[in-house]
């Protein structure tokens, strides 16, 4: 099951998933940010954070309502481990000259929807770079009424 979900996730990251994130995310999905202490609960909040990450990583968003976007060309997955209903995807990118290494820990339900999405990042300079960039993007989104 998780293999199909991860295949759809990769289609999303390339801007090729019809239906966007709303197709992938369960209604009660939980997002765990590397820089926000409390889990973000619900499809809408998870969609918001994942779309902001697309922008933070040099990508674009073409539809905020359904979650259609893509990650930037400098973002790449370098390793994947999947079993049962969970997968770990290791990624690398650069933000403002800082090398960022992290993992996406993705869990799906029996219907093939993501129910939990946890992001962990290293090193500390990478966390700080993501925090600064994501904070600015989320504030712009809030000001524009996108969230």
VODREN-171358 format. One record per atom (N, C-alpha, C): residue number from 1; residue in three letters; atom name; z, x, y. Coordinates in steps of 0.2 Angstrom, whole numbers. Layout:
+-----+-----+----+-------+-------+-------+
:   k :   r :  a :     w :     u :     v :
+-----+-----+----+-------+-------+-------+
: NUM : ala : CA :     Z :     X :     Y :
...
+-----+-----+----+-------+-------+-------+
// end
This chain:
+-----+-----+----+-------+-------+-------+
:   k :   r :  a :     w :     u :     v :
+-----+-----+----+-------+-------+-------+
:   1 : unk :  N :     0 :     4 :    -6 :
:   1 : unk : CA :     0 :     0 :     0 :
:   1 : unk :  C :     0 :     4 :     6 :
:   2 : unk :  N :     4 :     9 :     6 :
:   2 : unk : CA :     5 :    13 :    13 :
:   2 : unk :  C :    -2 :    17 :    14 :
:   3 : unk :  N :    -5 :    19 :     9 :
:   3 : unk : CA :   -12 :    22 :    10 :
:   3 : unk :  C :   -16 :    18 :    14 :
:   4 : unk :  N :   -17 :    12 :    13 :
:   4 : unk : CA :   -21 :     7 :    17 :
:   4 : unk :  C :   -19 :     7 :    24 :
:   5 : unk :  N :   -12 :     6 :    25 :
:   5 : unk : CA :    -9 :     6 :    32 :
:   5 : unk :  C :   -11 :    12 :    36 :
:   6 : unk :  N :   -10 :    18 :    32 :
:   6 : unk : CA :   -11 :    24 :    36 :
:   6 : unk :  C :   -19 :    25 :    37 :
:   7 : unk :  N :   -23 :    23 :    33 :
:   7 : unk : CA :   -30 :    23 :    34 :
:   7 : unk :  C :   -32 :    19 :    41 :
:   8 : unk :  N :   -29 :    13 :    41 :
:   8 : unk : CA :   -29 :     8 :    47 :
:   8 : unk :  C :   -27 :    12 :    53 :
:   9 : unk :  N :   -21 :    15 :    53 :
:   9 : unk : CA :   -18 :    19 :    58 :
:   9 : unk :  C :   -23 :    24 :    61 :
:  10 : unk :  N :   -26 :    28 :    56 :
:  10 : unk : CA :   -31 :    33 :    58 :
:  10 : unk :  C :   -37 :    30 :    62 :
:  11 : unk :  N :   -39 :    24 :    60 :
:  11 : unk : CA :   -44 :    20 :    63 :
:  11 : unk :  C :   -42 :    18 :    70 :
:  12 : unk :  N :   -36 :    16 :    71 :
:  12 : unk : CA :   -33 :    15 :    77 :
:  12 : unk :  C :   -33 :    21 :    82 :
:  13 : unk :  N :   -31 :    26 :    79 :
:  13 : unk : CA :   -30 :    32 :    83 :
:  13 : unk :  C :   -37 :    35 :    86 :
:  14 : unk :  N :   -42 :    33 :    83 :
:  14 : unk : CA :   -49 :    35 :    85 :
:  14 : unk :  C :   -52 :    29 :    88 :
:  15 : unk :  N :   -49 :    24 :    90 :
:  15 : unk : CA :   -52 :    18 :    94 :
:  15 : unk :  C :   -56 :    14 :    89 :
:  16 : unk :  N :   -56 :    14 :    83 :
:  16 : unk : CA :   -60 :    10 :    78 :
:  16 : unk :  C :   -57 :     5 :    74 :
:  17 : unk :  N :   -51 :     3 :    76 :
:  17 : unk : CA :   -48 :    -3 :    72 :
:  17 : unk :  C :   -49 :    -9 :    76 :
:  18 : unk :  N :   -53 :   -14 :    73 :
:  18 : unk : CA :   -54 :   -20 :    76 :
:  18 : unk :  C :   -47 :   -24 :    75 :
:  19 : unk :  N :   -45 :   -27 :    81 :
:  19 : unk : CA :   -39 :   -30 :    81 :
:  19 : unk :  C :   -33 :   -26 :    84 :
:  20 : unk :  N :   -34 :   -20 :    84 :
:  20 : unk : CA :   -29 :   -15 :    87 :
:  20 : unk :  C :   -22 :   -15 :    84 :
:  21 : unk :  N :   -17 :   -13 :    87 :
:  21 : unk : CA :   -11 :   -13 :    85 :
:  21 : unk :  C :    -8 :   -20 :    82 :
:  22 : unk :  N :   -10 :   -25 :    85 :
:  22 : unk : CA :    -7 :   -32 :    83 :
:  22 : unk :  C :    -9 :   -33 :    76 :
:  23 : unk :  N :   -15 :   -30 :    73 :
:  23 : unk : CA :   -17 :   -31 :    66 :
:  23 : unk :  C :   -12 :   -26 :    62 :
:  24 : unk :  N :    -9 :   -21 :    64 :
:  24 : unk : CA :    -5 :   -16 :    60 :
:  24 : unk :  C :     2 :   -18 :    61 :
:  25 : unk :  N :     5 :   -20 :    66 :
:  25 : unk : CA :    12 :   -21 :    67 :
:  25 : unk :  C :    15 :   -28 :    65 :
:  26 : unk :  N :    20 :   -27 :    61 :
:  26 : unk : CA :    24 :   -33 :    60 :
:  26 : unk :  C :    27 :   -36 :    66 :
:  27 : unk :  N :    29 :   -43 :    66 :
:  27 : unk : CA :    32 :   -46 :    72 :
:  27 : unk :  C :    38 :   -43 :    74 :
:  28 : unk :  N :    42 :   -41 :    69 :
:  28 : unk : CA :    49 :   -38 :    70 :
:  28 : unk :  C :    49 :   -30 :    69 :
:  29 : unk :  N :    43 :   -27 :    70 :
:  29 : unk : CA :    43 :   -20 :    70 :
:  29 : unk :  C :    48 :   -16 :    74 :
:  30 : unk :  N :    51 :   -11 :    72 :
:  30 : unk : CA :    55 :    -7 :    76 :
:  30 : unk :  C :    52 :     0 :    77 :
:  31 : unk :  N :    53 :     2 :    84 :
:  31 : unk : CA :    50 :     8 :    86 :
:  31 : unk :  C :    56 :    13 :    88 :
:  32 : unk :  N :    56 :    19 :    85 :
:  32 : unk : CA :    62 :    24 :    87 :
:  32 : unk :  C :    58 :    30 :    90 :
:  33 : unk :  N :    60 :    30 :    97 :
:  33 : unk : CA :    57 :    35 :   101 :
:  33 : unk :  C :    61 :    42 :   101 :
:  34 : unk :  N :    58 :    47 :   102 :
:  34 : unk : CA :    62 :    54 :   102 :
:  34 : unk :  C :    66 :    54 :   108 :
:  35 : unk :  N :    65 :    50 :   113 :
:  35 : unk : CA :    68 :    51 :   120 :
:  35 : unk :  C :    72 :    45 :   122 :
:  36 : unk :  N :    72 :    40 :   118 :
:  36 : unk : CA :    75 :    34 :   120 :
:  36 : unk :  C :    81 :    32 :   115 :
:  37 : unk :  N :    87 :    32 :   117 :
:  37 : unk : CA :    92 :    31 :   112 :
:  37 : unk :  C :    92 :    25 :   107 :
:  38 : unk :  N :    91 :    19 :   110 :
:  38 : unk : CA :    91 :    13 :   106 :
:  38 : unk :  C :    84 :    12 :   103 :
:  39 : unk :  N :    84 :     9 :    97 :
:  39 : unk : CA :    78 :     7 :    94 :
:  39 : unk :  C :    75 :     1 :    98 :
:  40 : unk :  N :    68 :     1 :    99 :
:  40 : unk : CA :    64 :    -4 :   102 :
:  40 : unk :  C :    62 :    -9 :    97 :
:  41 : unk :  N :    64 :   -15 :    98 :
:  41 : unk : CA :    63 :   -20 :    92 :
:  41 : unk :  C :    58 :   -25 :    95 :
:  42 : unk :  N :    53 :   -26 :    90 :
:  42 : unk : CA :    48 :   -31 :    91 :
:  42 : unk :  C :    41 :   -28 :    92 :
:  43 : unk :  N :    36 :   -32 :    90 :
:  43 : unk : CA :    29 :   -30 :    90 :
:  43 : unk :  C :    27 :   -28 :    98 :
:  44 : unk :  N :    29 :   -32 :   102 :
:  44 : unk : CA :    27 :   -31 :   109 :
:  44 : unk :  C :    30 :   -24 :   112 :
:  45 : unk :  N :    36 :   -23 :   111 :
:  45 : unk : CA :    39 :   -16 :   113 :
:  45 : unk :  C :    36 :   -11 :   109 :
:  46 : unk :  N :    35 :   -11 :   103 :
:  46 : unk : CA :    32 :    -6 :    99 :
:  46 : unk :  C :    25 :    -4 :   101 :
:  47 : unk :  N :    21 :   -10 :   102 :
:  47 : unk : CA :    14 :    -9 :   105 :
:  47 : unk :  C :    14 :    -5 :   112 :
:  48 : unk :  N :    19 :    -7 :   116 :
:  48 : unk : CA :    19 :    -4 :   123 :
:  48 : unk :  C :    21 :     3 :   122 :
:  49 : unk :  N :    25 :     5 :   118 :
:  49 : unk : CA :    27 :    12 :   117 :
:  49 : unk :  C :    21 :    16 :   114 :
:  50 : unk :  N :    18 :    13 :   109 :
:  50 : unk : CA :    13 :    17 :   106 :
:  50 : unk :  C :     7 :    18 :   110 :
:  51 : unk :  N :     5 :    13 :   114 :
:  51 : unk : CA :     0 :    13 :   119 :
:  51 : unk :  C :     1 :    18 :   125 :
:  52 : unk :  N :     8 :    18 :   127 :
:  52 : unk : CA :    10 :    23 :   132 :
:  52 : unk :  C :     9 :    30 :   129 :
:  53 : unk :  N :    10 :    31 :   122 :
:  53 : unk : CA :     9 :    38 :   119 :
:  53 : unk :  C :     2 :    39 :   119 :
:  54 : unk :  N :    -2 :    35 :   118 :
:  54 : unk : CA :   -10 :    36 :   118 :
:  54 : unk :  C :   -11 :    39 :   125 :
:  55 : unk :  N :    -9 :    36 :   130 :
:  55 : unk : CA :   -10 :    39 :   137 :
:  55 : unk :  C :    -7 :    46 :   138 :
:  56 : unk :  N :    -1 :    47 :   135 :
:  56 : unk : CA :     3 :    53 :   136 :
:  56 : unk :  C :    -1 :    59 :   132 :
:  57 : unk :  N :    -4 :    57 :   127 :
:  57 : unk : CA :    -7 :    62 :   123 :
:  57 : unk :  C :   -15 :    63 :   125 :
:  58 : unk :  N :   -17 :    60 :   131 :
:  58 : unk : CA :   -23 :    61 :   133 :
:  58 : unk :  C :   -28 :    56 :   131 :
:  59 : unk :  N :   -26 :    51 :   128 :
:  59 : unk : CA :   -31 :    46 :   126 :
:  59 : unk :  C :   -32 :    40 :   131 :
:  60 : unk :  N :   -34 :    34 :   128 :
:  60 : unk : CA :   -35 :    29 :   133 :
:  60 : unk :  C :   -33 :    22 :   129 :
:  61 : unk :  N :   -32 :    17 :   134 :
:  61 : unk : CA :   -31 :    11 :   131 :
:  61 : unk :  C :   -36 :     6 :   134 :
:  62 : unk :  N :   -39 :     2 :   130 :
:  62 : unk : CA :   -44 :    -2 :   132 :
:  62 : unk :  C :   -42 :   -10 :   132 :
:  63 : unk :  N :   -37 :   -11 :   128 :
:  63 : unk : CA :   -34 :   -18 :   128 :
:  63 : unk :  C :   -27 :   -18 :   127 :
:  64 : unk :  N :   -23 :   -20 :   132 :
:  64 : unk : CA :   -16 :   -19 :   132 :
:  64 : unk :  C :   -13 :   -25 :   128 :
:  65 : unk :  N :   -16 :   -31 :   128 :
:  65 : unk : CA :   -14 :   -37 :   125 :
:  65 : unk :  C :   -14 :   -36 :   117 :
:  66 : unk :  N :   -19 :   -34 :   114 :
:  66 : unk : CA :   -19 :   -33 :   107 :
:  66 : unk :  C :   -18 :   -26 :   104 :
:  67 : unk :  N :   -17 :   -21 :   109 :
:  67 : unk : CA :   -16 :   -14 :   107 :
:  67 : unk :  C :   -22 :   -10 :   105 :
:  68 : unk :  N :   -27 :   -10 :   109 :
:  68 : unk : CA :   -33 :    -6 :   107 :
:  68 : unk :  C :   -33 :     0 :   111 :
:  69 : unk :  N :   -33 :     6 :   108 :
:  69 : unk : CA :   -33 :    12 :   111 :
:  69 : unk :  C :   -35 :    17 :   107 :
:  70 : unk :  N :   -34 :    23 :   109 :
:  70 : unk : CA :   -35 :    29 :   105 :
:  70 : unk :  C :   -31 :    35 :   107 :
:  71 : unk :  N :   -30 :    40 :   103 :
:  71 : unk : CA :   -27 :    46 :   105 :
:  71 : unk :  C :   -32 :    51 :   108 :
:  72 : unk :  N :   -29 :    56 :   112 :
:  72 : unk : CA :   -34 :    60 :   115 :
:  72 : unk :  C :   -36 :    66 :   110 :
:  73 : unk :  N :   -42 :    69 :   112 :
:  73 : unk : CA :   -45 :    74 :   107 :
:  73 : unk :  C :   -40 :    80 :   105 :
:  74 : unk :  N :   -35 :    81 :   110 :
:  74 : unk : CA :   -31 :    87 :   108 :
:  74 : unk :  C :   -25 :    85 :   103 :
:  75 : unk :  N :   -25 :    79 :   102 :
:  75 : unk : CA :   -19 :    77 :    97 :
:  75 : unk :  C :   -22 :    77 :    90 :
:  76 : unk :  N :   -19 :    80 :    85 :
:  76 : unk : CA :   -22 :    80 :    78 :
:  76 : unk :  C :   -16 :    80 :    73 :
:  77 : unk :  N :   -17 :    76 :    68 :
:  77 : unk : CA :   -13 :    76 :    62 :
:  77 : unk :  C :   -14 :    82 :    58 :
:  78 : unk :  N :    -9 :    86 :    56 :
:  78 : unk : CA :   -10 :    92 :    52 :
:  78 : unk :  C :    -8 :    91 :    44 :
:  79 : unk :  N :    -4 :    86 :    43 :
:  79 : unk : CA :    -1 :    85 :    36 :
:  79 : unk :  C :     1 :    78 :    35 :
:  80 : unk :  N :     0 :    75 :    29 :
:  80 : unk : CA :     2 :    69 :    28 :
:  80 : unk :  C :     6 :    69 :    21 :
:  81 : unk :  N :    11 :    65 :    20 :
:  81 : unk : CA :    14 :    64 :    14 :
:  81 : unk :  C :    16 :    56 :    13 :
:  82 : unk :  N :    13 :    53 :     8 :
:  82 : unk : CA :    14 :    46 :     7 :
:  82 : unk :  C :    16 :    44 :     0 :
:  83 : unk :  N :    21 :    40 :     0 :
:  83 : unk : CA :    23 :    37 :    -7 :
:  83 : unk :  C :    26 :    30 :    -6 :
:  84 : unk :  N :    25 :    26 :   -10 :
:  84 : unk : CA :    28 :    19 :   -10 :
:  84 : unk :  C :    26 :    16 :    -3 :
:  85 : unk :  N :    31 :    14 :     1 :
:  85 : unk : CA :    29 :    10 :     7 :
:  85 : unk :  C :    31 :    15 :    13 :
:  86 : unk :  N :    31 :    21 :    12 :
:  86 : unk : CA :    32 :    26 :    18 :
:  86 : unk :  C :    28 :    32 :    18 :
:  87 : unk :  N :    26 :    34 :    24 :
:  87 : unk : CA :    22 :    40 :    25 :
:  87 : unk :  C :    25 :    44 :    31 :
:  88 : unk :  N :    24 :    51 :    30 :
:  88 : unk : CA :    26 :    55 :    35 :
:  88 : unk :  C :    20 :    59 :    38 :
:  89 : unk :  N :    18 :    58 :    44 :
:  89 : unk : CA :    12 :    61 :    47 :
:  89 : unk :  C :    14 :    67 :    52 :
:  90 : unk :  N :    13 :    73 :    50 :
:  90 : unk : CA :    14 :    78 :    55 :
:  90 : unk :  C :     9 :    79 :    60 :
:  91 : unk :  N :    11 :    80 :    66 :
:  91 : unk : CA :     6 :    81 :    72 :
:  91 : unk :  C :     7 :    87 :    76 :
:  92 : unk :  N :     2 :    89 :    80 :
:  92 : unk : CA :     2 :    94 :    85 :
:  92 : unk :  C :    -2 :    92 :    91 :
:  93 : unk :  N :     0 :    94 :    96 :
:  93 : unk : CA :    -4 :    93 :   103 :
:  93 : unk :  C :    -1 :    98 :   108 :
:  94 : unk :  N :    -4 :    97 :   114 :
:  94 : unk : CA :    -1 :   101 :   119 :
:  94 : unk :  C :    -1 :    96 :   125 :
:  95 : unk :  N :     5 :    97 :   129 :
:  95 : unk : CA :     6 :    93 :   135 :
:  95 : unk :  C :     8 :    98 :   140 :
:  96 : unk :  N :     5 :    98 :   145 :
:  96 : unk : CA :     6 :   102 :   151 :
:  96 : unk :  C :     8 :   109 :   149 :
:  97 : unk :  N :     3 :   112 :   145 :
:  97 : unk : CA :     4 :   119 :   143 :
:  97 : unk :  C :    10 :   120 :   137 :
:  98 : unk :  N :    13 :   115 :   135 :
:  98 : unk : CA :    18 :   115 :   130 :
:  98 : unk :  C :    16 :   113 :   123 :
:  99 : unk :  N :    16 :   117 :   118 :
:  99 : unk : CA :    15 :   115 :   112 :
:  99 : unk :  C :    20 :   111 :   109 :
: 100 : unk :  N :    17 :   105 :   106 :
: 100 : unk : CA :    22 :   100 :   104 :
: 100 : unk :  C :    20 :    99 :    96 :
: 101 : unk :  N :    25 :    99 :    92 :
: 101 : unk : CA :    25 :    98 :    85 :
: 101 : unk :  C :    30 :    92 :    83 :
: 102 : unk :  N :    27 :    87 :    79 :
: 102 : unk : CA :    32 :    82 :    78 :
: 102 : unk :  C :    29 :    78 :    71 :
: 103 : unk :  N :    33 :    73 :    70 :
: 103 : unk : CA :    31 :    68 :    64 :
: 103 : unk :  C :    32 :    61 :    66 :
: 104 : unk :  N :    27 :    57 :    63 :
: 104 : unk : CA :    28 :    50 :    63 :
: 104 : unk :  C :    30 :    48 :    56 :
: 105 : unk :  N :    35 :    44 :    56 :
: 105 : unk : CA :    38 :    42 :    50 :
: 105 : unk :  C :    37 :    34 :    50 :
: 106 : unk :  N :    32 :    32 :    46 :
: 106 : unk : CA :    29 :    25 :    46 :
: 106 : unk :  C :    31 :    22 :    39 :
: 107 : unk :  N :    34 :    16 :    40 :
: 107 : unk : CA :    36 :    12 :    34 :
: 107 : unk :  C :    33 :     5 :    35 :
: 108 : unk :  N :    30 :     2 :    29 :
: 108 : unk : CA :    26 :    -4 :    29 :
: 108 : unk :  C :    30 :    -9 :    25 :
: 109 : unk :  N :    28 :   -15 :    26 :
: 109 : unk : CA :    31 :   -21 :    21 :
: 109 : unk :  C :    25 :   -22 :    16 :
: 110 : unk :  N :    27 :   -27 :    12 :
: 110 : unk : CA :    22 :   -29 :     6 :
: 110 : unk :  C :    16 :   -32 :     9 :
: 111 : unk :  N :    16 :   -34 :    15 :
: 111 : unk : CA :     9 :   -37 :    18 :
: 111 : unk :  C :     5 :   -32 :    21 :
: 112 : unk :  N :     7 :   -26 :    21 :
: 112 : unk : CA :     3 :   -20 :    24 :
: 112 : unk :  C :     4 :   -20 :    31 :
: 113 : unk :  N :    10 :   -22 :    34 :
: 113 : unk : CA :    11 :   -21 :    41 :
: 113 : unk :  C :    16 :   -16 :    42 :
: 114 : unk :  N :    16 :   -13 :    48 :
: 114 : unk : CA :    21 :    -8 :    49 :
: 114 : unk :  C :    27 :   -11 :    52 :
: 115 : unk :  N :    33 :   -10 :    49 :
: 115 : unk : CA :    39 :   -13 :    50 :
: 115 : unk :  C :    44 :    -8 :    54 :
: 116 : unk :  N :    42 :    -1 :    53 :
: 116 : unk : CA :    47 :     4 :    56 :
: 116 : unk :  C :    42 :    10 :    58 :
: 117 : unk :  N :    43 :    12 :    64 :
: 117 : unk : CA :    39 :    18 :    66 :
: 117 : unk :  C :    44 :    23 :    70 :
: 118 : unk :  N :    45 :    29 :    67 :
: 118 : unk : CA :    50 :    33 :    70 :
: 118 : unk :  C :    46 :    40 :    72 :
: 119 : unk :  N :    47 :    42 :    78 :
: 119 : unk : CA :    44 :    48 :    80 :
: 119 : unk :  C :    49 :    54 :    81 :
: 120 : unk :  N :    48 :    59 :    78 :
: 120 : unk : CA :    53 :    65 :    80 :
: 120 : unk :  C :    49 :    71 :    82 :
: 121 : unk :  N :    51 :    75 :    87 :
: 121 : unk : CA :    47 :    80 :    91 :
: 121 : unk :  C :    51 :    86 :    91 :
: 122 : unk :  N :    48 :    92 :    91 :
: 122 : unk : CA :    51 :    98 :    92 :
: 122 : unk :  C :    46 :   102 :    96 :
: 123 : unk :  N :    47 :   108 :    99 :
: 123 : unk : CA :    54 :   110 :   101 :
: 123 : unk :  C :    56 :   106 :   107 :
: 124 : unk :  N :    62 :   108 :   110 :
: 124 : unk : CA :    65 :   105 :   116 :
: 124 : unk :  C :    60 :   104 :   122 :
: 125 : unk :  N :    56 :   110 :   123 :
: 125 : unk : CA :    52 :   109 :   128 :
: 125 : unk :  C :    46 :   104 :   127 :
: 126 : unk :  N :    45 :   103 :   121 :
: 126 : unk : CA :    40 :    97 :   119 :
: 126 : unk :  C :    43 :    90 :   120 :
: 127 : unk :  N :    49 :    90 :   119 :
: 127 : unk : CA :    53 :    83 :   120 :
: 127 : unk :  C :    53 :    82 :   127 :
: 128 : unk :  N :    55 :    87 :   131 :
: 128 : unk : CA :    55 :    86 :   138 :
: 128 : unk :  C :    49 :    85 :   141 :
: 129 : unk :  N :    43 :    88 :   139 :
: 129 : unk : CA :    36 :    86 :   142 :
: 129 : unk :  C :    34 :    79 :   140 :
: 130 : unk :  N :    36 :    77 :   134 :
: 130 : unk : CA :    34 :    70 :   132 :
: 130 : unk :  C :    39 :    65 :   136 :
: 131 : unk :  N :    45 :    67 :   137 :
: 131 : unk : CA :    49 :    62 :   141 :
: 131 : unk :  C :    47 :    61 :   148 :
: 132 : unk :  N :    45 :    67 :   151 :
: 132 : unk : CA :    42 :    66 :   158 :
: 132 : unk :  C :    36 :    62 :   158 :
: 133 : unk :  N :    31 :    64 :   154 :
: 133 : unk : CA :    25 :    60 :   154 :
: 133 : unk :  C :    26 :    53 :   152 :
: 134 : unk :  N :    29 :    51 :   147 :
: 134 : unk : CA :    30 :    44 :   145 :
: 134 : unk :  C :    34 :    40 :   150 :
: 135 : unk :  N :    39 :    44 :   153 :
: 135 : unk : CA :    43 :    40 :   158 :
: 135 : unk :  C :    38 :    38 :   164 :
: 136 : unk :  N :    34 :    42 :   166 :
: 136 : unk : CA :    29 :    41 :   172 :
: 136 : unk :  C :    24 :    35 :   170 :
: 137 : unk :  N :    22 :    36 :   164 :
: 137 : unk : CA :    17 :    31 :   161 :
: 137 : unk :  C :    20 :    24 :   161 :
: 138 : unk :  N :    26 :    24 :   158 :
: 138 : unk : CA :    30 :    17 :   157 :
: 138 : unk :  C :    31 :    14 :   163 :
: 139 : unk :  N :    33 :    18 :   168 :
: 139 : unk : CA :    35 :    16 :   175 :
: 139 : unk :  C :    28 :    13 :   178 :
: 140 : unk :  N :    23 :    16 :   178 :
: 140 : unk : CA :    16 :    14 :   180 :
: 140 : unk :  C :    14 :     7 :   177 :
: 141 : unk :  N :    16 :     7 :   170 :
: 141 : unk : CA :    14 :     1 :   167 :
: 141 : unk :  C :    18 :    -5 :   169 :
: 142 : unk :  N :    25 :    -4 :   170 :
: 142 : unk : CA :    29 :    -9 :   173 :
: 142 : unk :  C :    27 :   -11 :   180 :
: 143 : unk :  N :    26 :    -7 :   184 :
: 143 : unk : CA :    23 :    -8 :   191 :
: 143 : unk :  C :    17 :   -12 :   191 :
: 144 : unk :  N :    13 :   -11 :   186 :
: 144 : unk : CA :     6 :   -14 :   186 :
: 144 : unk :  C :     7 :   -21 :   182 :
: 145 : unk :  N :    13 :   -22 :   179 :
: 145 : unk : CA :    14 :   -29 :   176 :
: 145 : unk :  C :    11 :   -29 :   169 :
: 146 : unk :  N :    10 :   -23 :   166 :
: 146 : unk : CA :     7 :   -22 :   159 :
: 146 : unk :  C :    13 :   -23 :   154 :
: 147 : unk :  N :    19 :   -22 :   156 :
: 147 : unk : CA :    24 :   -23 :   152 :
: 147 : unk :  C :    30 :   -27 :   155 :
+-----+-----+----+-------+-------+-------+
// end
